Amino acid sequence: MAQKPSIPKGTRDFNAEEVAKRSYIMETIKEQFQVYGFQPIETPSFENSDTLMGKYGDEGDRLIFKILNSGDYFKDLKKHINFNNDLVYRFYFLIDKIIEANPNRLELNVLAEDYFDTMKSEHKEVISKYIEENSEFIISTLNSQVIIGDPKDAYKAQISQNFLDFILDKVVLNSYNSTSFISEKALRYDLTVPFARYVVQHQNEIEFPFKRYQIQPVWRADRPQKGRFREFFQCDADVVGSKSLFQEVEFIQLYDAVFSALKLEGLTIKINNRKILSGIAEVIGAQDKLIDFTVALDKLDKIGEEKVKEEMRSKGISEEGISKLQPLFTLKGDFTNQIESLKGILSASEIGLKGIEELEFINTAISNLKLKTATLQLDVTLARGLNYYTGAIFEVSAPKGVKMGSIGGGGRYDDLTGIFGLKDMSGVGISFGLDRIYLVLEELDLFPATIAESTKVIFINFGEKEAMACLQAVTKLRQAGVKAELYPDAAKMKKQMNYANRRNIPFVVLVGEEELKSGVFTLKNMASGEQHKVEFSALVELLGN
């Protein structure tokens, strides 16, 4: 029976039109990256597991796709199985010897030493370790079986599982450093950690500050849903090696430039600062509950003030602390007004005031430089990547009326490369959510009408002689940069026309006997149905526009 074709959940096939639209978004983003001076790099699809594991928290580690080792892994595993079989046999035979030496009262210090000395050192080591850790269990089990008078079968039933569990736990897993003997590599979870590894590994070849962009797929073992996939592209831009706040200013401009170029106008770029969140936690006496506090505060728009307070109480935040937060719940006005309110709330927090100072600098710069179509908005509930970011935090939401999560985000991190041994390398970066941007542009009908055009003109095939003349014309059109093709078979006219319609090819050229004799071409506009007879030079001019 033939296998039904399918693909893994959370992955997708893309047809020609979808590929064209995705390429349009990527090329638009790439063009702006380059205008802003970012250089392209690429990293492997998979990294060593220890490069990725432990960098994203427990939840992130759970979503990493691990790659099963091949080749020597199976050879080593088979060798280990053989070793264990031999070890179990040696162990049972040794216990037999012990029983024979002490049929009435068993003592483990009588180990049939002559036989024990003939064992391989690895066998001795494992069996000695097992006896040392399980002596009480072995003695009680064997003594009870000897009294019954049927030792040779009974002890095997009692001890076998215990000994095999010991081997699995102490020998197999430990000797292979947990599961590393099964998987030493993993598909990349994001582009940021591989970028940090790249910077440290190539630090002597890089000029700092280093501005890089990367557009590549990543993989996450997440639950698929709208706008969330297991395989998707990330479009990242980062600067490392500079603490200047002008980098944050440029990234806000870059967001504005990209979304304006995509005709996705009127978006709001939300900004906050990790130092402000830390300052608020300090003021309310909840420094040790920073995560709980910010997670609850982040839900203000969704569940309202009273529910947020309820959640904070459940996390152990005091009533006094919650009362100090009251001005945050009513924080309104433009960027400048909100900043003034925050200064009052954070007057006793040095780190909080530092965060305000950074935001004021960024806002002043953007006010002077102006944005094309986007708006910069302060949002003190914004708390993305709290364990990761150390300064400014960015997020771009989909336009109002479009049910979609964020379509971009990023922020400042002070020690990304420290996880690989390169300390004090500050950086800041942003990411564009390609797949979500695609869905938003589709919903708002913002893709250019001609974006999916693959072929501009197709020549109808009337037969071998006509087809050869058409192919000569097609070749010259291609040399002139026109996307042209010849229908390969001399099929019925209706079939060839339907083919052109289904592929949205805007023009068809007919070259029959009459056209061959006159040396002109009949050009048909498939949208209007109009036909004109044209010379080849006119054909090139018309189709080249």
RONUZA-235105 format. One record per residue (C-alpha): z, x, y; residue number from 0. Coordinates in steps of 0.05 Angstrom, whole numbers, plus 32768, in hexadecimal, padded with zeros to 4 digits. Example, Ala and Ser with C-alpha at 12.3 -4.5 7.8 and 13.67 -1.06 7.14 Angstrom:
BEGIN
c3/c1/c2/pos
809C/80F6/7FA6/0 .
808F/8111/7FEB/1 .
// end
This chain:
BEGIN
c3/c1/c2/pos
8000/8000/8000/0 .
7FEC/801B/8044/1 .
8025/8030/8072/2 .
802E/8005/80B0/3 .
8025/8033/80ED/4 .
8060/8037/811D/5 .
8082/8065/814E/6 .
80CD/8075/8157/7 .
80F6/8046/8183/8 .
80FA/805C/81CB/9 .
80B6/807F/81CA/10 .
8072/8065/81E2/11 .
8027/806D/81DA/12 .
8001/806E/821C/13 .
7FBA/8053/8224/14 .
7F87/8072/8253/15 .
7F9B/8046/828E/16 .
7FE5/8055/8285/17 .
7FD8/809F/827F/18 .
7FAF/809C/82C0/19 .
7FE7/8078/82E4/20 .
801D/80A8/82CB/21 .
7FF1/80E3/82DF/22 .
7FE9/80C5/8324/23 .
8035/80C3/832D/24 .
803F/8109/8311/25 .
8007/8127/833C/26 .
8023/8105/837A/27 .
8068/8122/836C/28 .
804C/8166/835A/29 .
8023/8169/839A/30 .
8061/815D/83C5/31 .
808A/818F/839C/32 .
8056/81C4/83AC/33 .
8051/81B0/83F6/34 .
809C/81BC/83FA/35 .
8096/8201/83DB/36 .
80AF/81F5/8394/37 .
8093/821F/835B/38 .
8083/8202/8316/39 .
80A6/821A/82D7/40 .
80A6/8200/828F/41 .
80DA/8208/8259/42 .
80D5/81FA/820E/43 .
80DB/81B4/81F2/44 .
8116/81CA/81C9/45 .
814F/81FB/81D7/46 .
8184/821C/81AD/47 .
81B9/81E8/819E/48 .
81F0/8211/81BE/49 .
81C8/8212/81FF/50 .
81CD/81C6/8203/51 .
820C/81B1/81DE/52 .
824B/81AA/8208/53 .
8225/81A6/824A/54 .
8220/815A/8252/55 .
8264/8142/823A/56 .
8273/811D/81F8/57 .
8243/80E4/8208/58 .
820A/8112/821A/59 .
8215/813D/81DC/60 .
8210/80FF/81B1/61 .
81CB/80EF/81CE/62 .
81AC/8133/81C1/63 .
8175/8133/818C/64 .
8184/816C/815B/65 .
814C/818E/8134/66 .
8158/819A/80E9/67 .
8150/81E2/80D4/68 .
8118/81F2/80A3/69 .
8105/822C/8075/70 .
8142/8257/8068/71 .
8172/821E/8074/72 .
815E/81FD/8032/73 .
815E/8240/800E/74 .
81A5/824F/8027/75 .
81BD/820A/8016/76 .
81A3/8210/7FCF/77 .
81C5/8254/7FC9/78 .
8206/8234/7FE0/79 .
8201/81FC/7FAE/80 .
81F7/822E/7F76/81 .
8232/8256/7F8F/82 .
825E/8218/7F90/83 .
824A/8203/7F4A/84 .
825C/8248/7F30/85 .
829D/8247/7F57/86 .
82B2/8204/7F3A/87 .
82A4/821E/7EF4/88 .
82CD/825D/7F00/89 .
8306/8234/7F1C/90 .
830A/8205/7EE1/91 .
8305/823E/7EB0/92 .
833E/8262/7ED3/93 .
836A/8223/7ED0/94 .
835B/8220/7E85/95 .
8374/8268/7E7F/96 .
83B4/8256/7EA5/97 .
83C2/821B/7E77/98 .
83B6/8246/7E39/99 .
83E7/827A/7E54/100 .
841C/8246/7E64/101 .
8413/8208/7E3A/102 .
8458/81EC/7E47/103 .
8467/81FC/7E90/104 .
8430/8210/7EBF/105 .
843A/8245/7EF5/106 .
8401/825A/7F23/107 .
8419/82A2/7F25/108 .
83FF/82A8/7EDE/109 .
83B5/82AA/7EEE/110 .
8397/82C8/7EAF/111 .
838F/8305/7EDA/112 .
835E/8329/7EAD/113 .
832C/82F0/7EB6/114 .
833C/82E8/7F00/115 .
832D/8332/7F0C/116 .
82E7/832A/7EEF/117 .
82D3/82F7/7F25/118 .
82A8/8307/7F60/119 .
82D0/8315/7F9F/120 .
82B4/82D7/7FC1/121 .
82CC/82AC/7F87/122 .
8311/82CC/7F89/123 .
8316/82C1/7FD3/124 .
8306/8276/7FD1/125 .
8330/8267/7F93/126 .
836C/828E/7FAC/127 .
8368/826A/7FEF/128 .
8364/8226/7FCB/129 .
839F/8235/7F9E/130 .
83C8/824E/7FD9/131 .
83BC/820E/8001/132 .
83C1/81DD/7FC7/133 .
83F3/81FD/7F97/134 .
8424/81C2/7F96/135 .
83EC/8191/7F86/136 .
83CF/81BD/7F4F/137 .
8413/81CA/7F2D/138 .
8429/8182/7F2D/139 .
83E5/816A/7F14/140 .
83DE/819D/7EDC/141 .
8426/8197/7EC5/142 .
8421/814C/7EBF/143 .
83E1/8151/7E97/144 .
83FC/8186/7E67/145 .
8438/815B/7E57/146 .
8409/8122/7E45/147 .
83E8/8154/7E16/148 .
839F/814C/7E2C/149 .
8397/8182/7E61/150 .
834F/8197/7E5A/151 .
8330/8155/7E70/152 .
8367/8138/7E9B/153 .
836F/8171/7ECD/154 .
8325/816F/7EDC/155 .
8329/8127/7EF0/156 .
8365/8133/7F1C/157 .
8352/8173/7F3F/158 .
8306/8173/7F43/159 .
82FE/8149/7F83/160 .
8336/816E/7FA6/161 .
8317/81B2/7F97/162 .
82D0/819C/7FAA/163 .
82E8/817F/7FEC/164 .
830A/81C1/7FFA/165 .
82C9/81E8/7FED/166 .
82A1/81BA/801A/167 .
82D3/81BF/8053/168 .
82E9/8207/804E/169 .
82AD/822A/8031/170 .
826B/8206/8041/171 .
8278/81EB/8087/172 .
82A3/8224/80A0/173 .
8276/825B/8085/174 .
823C/823B/80AA/175 .
8263/822F/80EB/176 .
8266/81E3/80E4/177 .
8220/81C3/80E6/178 .
81F9/81FD/8104/179 .
81DC/820D/80C0/180 .
81BB/81C8/80C3/181 .
81A3/81CA/810B/182 .
819E/8205/813A/183 .
816E/81E5/816C/184 .
816A/81A4/8194/185 .
8138/817F/81C0/186 .
8148/8188/8209/187 .
8173/8150/8226/188 .
8160/815E/826E/189 .
813D/8193/8298/190 .
817B/81AB/82BD/191 .
81A1/81D1/8287/192 .
8161/81F4/826E/193 .
8153/8206/82B7/194 .
8198/8225/82BD/195 .
818B/824D/827D/196 .
8147/8262/8299/197 .
8166/827B/82DB/198 .
819A/82A5/82B7/199 .
8169/82C0/8284/200 .
8135/82D3/82B9/201 .
8163/82E3/82F3/202 .
8145/8329/82FC/203 .
80FF/830C/8303/204 .
8111/82D4/8334/205 .
8114/82D8/8381/206 .
814F/82B0/839B/207 .
8154/827C/83B7/208 .
8128/8263/837E/209 .
8104/8221/8388/210 .
80E9/8205/8348/211 .
80CA/81C3/8330/212 .
80C1/81AC/82E9/213 .
809D/816F/82CD/214 .
80A8/816A/8281/215 .
80C0/813A/824C/216 .
8109/8135/8235/217 .
8129/8111/81FA/218 .
8169/80E8/81F3/219 .
8182/80C1/81B7/220 .
8194/8086/81E5/221 .
818F/803C/81D9/222 .
8149/8028/81F1/223 .
8145/7FF2/8227/224 .
811B/7FE2/8265/225 .
8111/8022/828C/226 .
8137/804C/8259/227 .
8113/8071/8221/228 .
8122/80A6/81ED/229 .
80E7/80D1/8204/230 .
80D7/80D3/824D/231 .
80C1/8102/8285/232 .
80ED/8120/82BA/233 .
80D3/813A/82FC/234 .
8106/816B/8318/235 .
8109/8198/8355/236 .
8143/81C8/8361/237 .
8157/8201/838F/238 .
8189/8235/8375/239 .
81A7/826F/839B/240 .
81B4/824D/83DD/241 .
81EF/8226/83F9/242 .
81CA/8210/8437/243 .
81CD/81C5/8446/244 .
8186/81C9/845F/245 .
8173/81C5/8415/246 .
8193/8180/8411/247 .
816D/816C/844F/248 .
812B/8182/8430/249 .
8138/815C/83F0/250 .
8143/811C/8418/251 .
8101/812A/843B/252 .
80E0/8137/83F7/253 .
80F7/80F4/83DC/254 .
80DB/80D2/841A/255 .
8099/80F8/8414/256 .
808E/80E8/83CB/257 .
809F/809E/83CF/258 .
8076/8096/840F/259 .
803A/80B6/83EC/260 .
8043/8085/83B3/261 .
8044/804B/83E6/262 .
808A/803B/83CE/263 .
80A4/8031/8414/264 .
80E6/8019/8431/265 .
8111/8039/83FB/266 .
815A/804B/8408/267 .
8171/8091/83F7/268 .
81BC/808C/83EA/269 .
81E8/80C8/83F6/270 .
8231/80D9/83EA/271 .
8259/8119/83E0/272 .
8285/812C/83A5/273 .
82B7/814B/83D7/274 .
82C1/8107/83F7/275 .
82D0/80E7/83B4/276 .
8301/811F/83A4/277 .
8321/8116/83E9/278 .
832B/80CC/83DF/279 .
834B/80D8/839B/280 .
8379/810B/83BC/281 .
838D/80DB/83F4/282 .
83A1/80A4/83C3/283 .
83C5/80D5/8395/284 .
8394/80CD/835C/285 .
8376/8114/8356/286 .
8381/8111/830B/287 .
835E/80CE/8307/288 .
831F/80E0/832E/289 .
82EF/80C8/82F8/290 .
8314/8086/82EE/291 .
8318/807A/8339/292 .
82CF/8087/8347/293 .
82B6/8060/830A/294 .
82DC/8024/8323/295 .
82C6/802D/836C/296 .
827D/8033/8355/297 .
8281/7FEA/833C/298 .
8293/7FCD/8381/299 .
824E/7FAD/838B/300 .
824C/7F92/8345/301 .
8292/7F75/8339/302 .
82B1/7F70/837E/303 .
82F0/7F8B/83A0/304 .
8326/7F67/8376/305 .
8308/7F7B/8333/306 .
8302/7FC3/834A/307 .
834C/7FC3/835E/308 .
835D/7FA4/831B/309 .
8339/7FDC/82F6/310 .
835B/8011/8320/311 .
839F/7FF4/8310/312 .
838E/7FF5/82C6/313 .
837E/803F/82CC/314 .
83C2/804E/82EA/315 .
83B0/8053/8333/316 .
83EC/803D/835D/317 .
83EF/8001/838B/318 .
83FD/8030/83C5/319 .
83BF/8058/83B5/320 .
8394/8019/83AF/321 .
83AE/8000/83F3/322 .
8397/8041/8413/323 .
8350/8032/83F8/324 .
834C/7FF0/841E/325 .
831F/800C/8456/326 .
82ED/8022/8421/327 .
82E4/7FDB/8409/328 .
82CF/7FC4/844E/329 .
82A7/8003/8461/330 .
826A/7FEA/8488/331 .
823A/7FFF/84BE/332 .
8207/8036/84C4/333 .
820F/807E/84AC/334 .
8234/8095/84EB/335 .
8265/805A/84EB/336 .
8276/8064/84A1/337 .
8282/80AE/84AE/338 .
82B3/809E/84E6/339 .
82D9/806E/84B8/340 .
82DC/80A3/8482/341 .
82F9/80D6/84B2/342 .
8335/80A8/84BB/343 .
833E/809D/8471/344 .
8337/80E7/845F/345 .
835C/8106/849A/346 .
8390/8124/846B/347 .
835E/8141/8439/348 .
833E/8185/8448/349 .
830A/817E/8411/350 .
82F9/8136/8427/351 .
82EE/814C/846F/352 .
82C1/8185/8455/353 .
8297/8151/8431/354 .
8292/8128/8472/355 .
827C/8166/8498/356 .
8244/8173/8466/357 .
822C/812B/846A/358 .
822C/812C/84B6/359 .
8200/816A/84B6/360 .
81CE/814A/8487/361 .
81CC/8108/84AD/362 .
81C3/812B/84F0/363 .
8189/8154/84D5/364 .
8167/8117/84B7/365 .
8171/80F0/84F7/366 .
814E/8127/851E/367 .
8116/8133/84EC/368 .
8109/80E8/84DC/369 .
80F3/80CD/8499/370 .
80AE/80AD/848D/371 .
80C1/806D/8469/372 .
8105/8076/8446/373 .
814B/806B/8461/374 .
8188/8098/8456/375 .
81C7/8071/8447/376 .
820F/8088/843A/377 .
822D/8068/83FC/378 .
8275/807E/83ED/379 .
8273/805B/83A9/380 .
823B/8088/8391/381 .
8258/80B4/835A/382 .
8220/80CC/832C/383 .
822B/810C/8303/384 .
8273/8113/831A/385 .
8284/814B/82EA/386 .
8246/8170/82FE/387 .
823A/816A/8349/388 .
8266/818D/837D/389 .
8247/8178/83BF/390 .
8212/8146/83D6/391 .
81FD/810F/83A4/392 .
81BB/80EA/83AB/393 .
81A0/80AA/838B/394 .
8161/8082/8399/395 .
8161/803A/8383/396 .
8125/800E/8374/397 .
810F/7FDF/83AC/398 .
8134/7F9D/83B5/399 .
811B/7F68/8386/400 .
8108/7F99/834F/401 .
813A/7F99/8316/402 .
813D/7FE3/8306/403 .
8171/801A/8309/404 .
816B/8058/8333/405 .
8126/8079/8338/406 .
8140/80BB/8350/407 .
8180/80E2/8357/408 .
81A0/8127/835F/409 .
81D2/8151/8384/410 .
81F4/8194/8393/411 .
8213/81BD/835B/412 .
823A/81FD/8369/413 .
823B/8220/8326/414 .
8204/8206/82F8/415 .
81F2/824A/82DD/416 .
823B/825C/82D1/417 .
8237/823C/828C/418 .
8207/8276/827A/419 .
8230/82AD/829C/420 .
8210/82B0/82E1/421 .
8247/829C/8311/422 .
8244/8283/8359/423 .
81FB/826C/8357/424 .
81FB/822D/8381/425 .
81C2/81FC/837C/426 .
81AA/81B7/838E/427 .
8175/818C/836D/428 .
8156/8147/8366/429 .
8130/8122/8330/430 .
80FB/80EB/8331/431 .
80FD/80B6/82FA/432 .
80B3/80B5/82E6/433 .
80B7/807A/82B5/434 .
80E0/804F/82E4/435 .
80B3/805F/831F/436 .
8078/804A/82F4/437 .
8098/8007/82E4/438 .
80A9/7FFB/832E/439 .
8062/800C/8345/440 .
8046/7FDE/830F/441 .
8074/7FA4/8322/442 .
8063/7FAB/836C/443 .
8018/7FB6/835E/444 .
8017/7FF8/8384/445 .
7FE9/8020/8358/446 .
7FA5/802F/8379/447 .
7F6F/8001/835F/448 .
7F42/803A/8349/449 .
7F78/8062/8326/450 .
7F63/804F/82DF/451 .
7F1A/805F/82E9/452 .
7F06/8091/82B4/453 .
7EBB/808A/82B6/454 .
7E94/8075/82F4/455 .
7E51/8067/82D5/456 .
7E35/805C/828F/457 .
7DEC/805F/827B/458 .
7DD2/8029/824C/459 .
7DB1/8044/820C/460 .
7D6D/8023/81FD/461 .
7D57/8055/81C9/462 .
7D4D/809F/81BB/463 .
7D19/80AD/81F0/464 .
7D3D/8088/8227/465 .
7D81/80A5/8211/466 .
7D67/80EC/8219/467 .
7D50/80DD/8260/468 .
7D93/80BD/826F/469 .
7DB9/80F8/8253/470 .
7D93/8127/8281/471 .
7DA8/80FB/82BC/472 .
7DF0/80F7/82A2/473 .
7DF3/8143/829E/474 .
7DDD/814B/82E6/475 .
7E0E/8116/82FE/476 .
7E47/813A/82DA/477 .
7E33/817B/82FC/478 .
7E38/8156/833E/479 .
7E7F/8140/832C/480 .
7E6F/80F8/8319/481 .
7E93/80DC/82DB/482 .
7E58/80C4/82B2/483 .
7E48/80B6/8269/484 .
7E12/809B/823B/485 .
7E20/8062/820A/486 .
7E15/8087/81C8/487 .
7DF0/8052/81A0/488 .
7DB3/8028/81AE/489 .
7DDB/7FE8/81A5/490 .
7DCC/7FA3/81C1/491 .
7DCE/7F9F/820D/492 .
7E07/7F6B/820C/493 .
7E33/7F99/81E2/494 .
7E28/7FD4/8211/495 .
7E36/7FAA/824F/496 .
7E76/7F8D/8230/497 .
7E8C/7FD4/8221/498 .
7E83/7FE7/826A/499 .
7EAA/7FAA/8280/500 .
7EE4/7FB5/8251/501 .
7EEA/7FFD/8269/502 .
7EE6/7FE8/82B2/503 .
7EAA/8016/82BE/504 .
7E91/8001/8303/505 .
7E47/8014/82FC/506 .
7E12/8010/82C6/507 .
7DCE/8032/82C8/508 .
7D93/8016/82A2/509 .
7D58/8044/828F/510 .
7D24/801E/8267/511 .
7CD9/8028/8260/512 .
7CCB/8011/82A7/513 .
7CFE/8041/82C4/514 .
7CE4/807B/829A/515 .
7C9E/8070/82B6/516 .
7CB3/8068/82FF/517 .
7CE9/809D/82FE/518 .
7D1C/8070/831F/519 .
7D5E/8054/8305/520 .
7D79/800D/8305/521 .
7DC1/800F/831E/522 .
7DED/7FD3/8310/523 .
7E2F/7FC6/8334/524 .
7E5B/7FA5/82FE/525 .
7E8A/7F84/8330/526 .
7E54/7F61/835B/527 .
7E1C/7F5E/8327/528 .
7DEB/7F7A/835A/529 .
7DB3/7FA8/8341/530 .
7D8A/7FDC/8368/531 .
7D53/800C/8355/532 .
7D64/8052/8370/533 .
7D4A/8099/836C/534 .
7D76/80CC/834A/535 .
7D8B/80ED/838C/536 .
7DA1/80A9/83A6/537 .
7DC6/809D/8364/538 .
7DEE/80DD/836D/539 .
7DFE/80CB/83B5/540 .
7E14/8084/83A4/541 .
7E3F/8097/8368/542 .
7E5C/80D5/8389/543 .
7E7F/80AE/83C0/544 .
// end
